[in-house]
């Protein structure tokens, strides 16, 4: 093993150790709680990802079991990047939940840290300076937040960072392969990394990325604009200006405040041209991440309109409802620029950055809920339904709640990826309308017969929190007593 490689491994281990130290509290409960939202089983992104991993292990078409008996459309319409589930679903199914899930989240996070160190070393950073770049990634809440919220691949930056490292060392063909993998993880970060690679070092080999993504794009493109996902309630999920210096009141939006020192270091110290290119690329990505309507604090009125506002109307790019995710690519670029810029200074500077990064552990600790129960609401009823039902109607009006129970009982359900007040084309919308009235306690005399005609055998009522328990009054009147707590036979 060469001296250079040994130094790179030392830098990676140092940065990973910093990342693990900042996660010391959640690491103590990896097998007991879910790393995720405060209320994971009411979070559509988390439940959808959990369902997708279950669906990848079934022997039949899982979409056919949704919106029964009509079925759901292709999974790619609602899950444009299902590759982590397709690749890892069977592997993780053999590990007790939530340990396997948490290990996957931790793995992506640590790979992001390690890949940043590799990029820094490829850019010419010294050992401890490269480790400092990794520590800055480990202490940036925005990146960890994406993993914790169930966005299992949108925060996987490591393929793109390996691509940039390969590009800097003149291995364009390898960079192209990594860009293709990044594009399969998330199209927009794949596109961003490809453009950054072109800025850093041009190579015909980068075109391999497009070749790798071509079949996927051909499959996805016709349905990209009509995919089921809708814009977030506030229009776009954007990076507020106060997050740039770590001042946001919501910790999961913050960038590491020390990243500003990276920019100052690039200006103050004489540096190689690569530093200027990294700063330029990061600045452009941050400009996109601010979104079409720039705000100072999240939830505030528009401060000013972005000069790149028209970008979000371009076909294809108009589906980029979360431009904030491009900030995750900008962060390692800034960290690496700072590592290279400070490379002429003694290692003590890097040690100071590493030490200060570790002080941000509390912000990292607040990025997600580390105490959410892995027990799905209604799990006991679902276990009973597993061997006693044919098809299940979840009286709750939210589709995702029914999806979470399906991972236990495995039976056809009436719900799908759509809210019941917006059923997909081709289904009997009247059934959904009447079911919503039933959930409010309003009797529907002919609905049980209609549901039995469609093939359903039971109705389940689940308490998913305050204000989310449907009324059982009409069920008891029309179906008699429950056959199991919360379960009624049709």
Secondary structure, 3 states (H helix, E strand, C coil): CCHHHHHHHHHHHHHHHHHHHHCHHHHCCCCCEEEECCCHHHCHHHHHHHHHHHHCCCCCCHHHHCCCCCCCCCHHHHCCCCHHHHHHHHHHHCCCCCHHHHHHHHHHHHHHHHHHHHHHHHCCCCHHHHHHHHHHHHCCHHHHHHHHCCCCCCCCCHHHHHHHHHHHCCCHHHHHHHHHHHHHHCHHHHHHHHHHHHHHCCCHHHHHHHHHHHHHHHHHHHHHCCCCCCCCCCCCCCCCHHHHHCCCCCHHHCCCCCHHHHHHHHHHCCCCHHHHHHHHHHHHHHHHHCCCEECCCCCCCCCEECCCHHHHHCCCHHHCCCHHHHHHHHHHHHHHHHHHHHHHCCHHHHHHHHHHHHCCHHHHHCCCEEEEECCCCCHHHHHHHHHHCCEEEECCCCHHHHHHHHHHHCCEECCCCCCHHHCCCCCCHHHHHHHHHHHCCCCCCCHHHHHHHCCCCEEECCCCCCCCCCCCHHHHHHHCCCCECCEEEC
